[in-house]
């Protein structure tokens, strides 16, 4: 299967949220997801970006995401934390 990886865009957040909800169902915690598409757009693309998201995409749409955010280690300095790496179950 051919796919490409790119930076997410605000208009991807509905599909990104779908994958987050899919992960929550897999973990048997579907009610744990409290964020909305609007939260993801604001927090990922607003004035104070809280995270960066990469998407894996096929002709059928987004099939995976990697969500990262900056952190700081008092021993090592700046780093990036990988919060979630999600691949759609249909893959």
Order of alpha helices (4+ residues) and beta strands (2+ residues): beta-alpha-alpha-beta-beta-beta
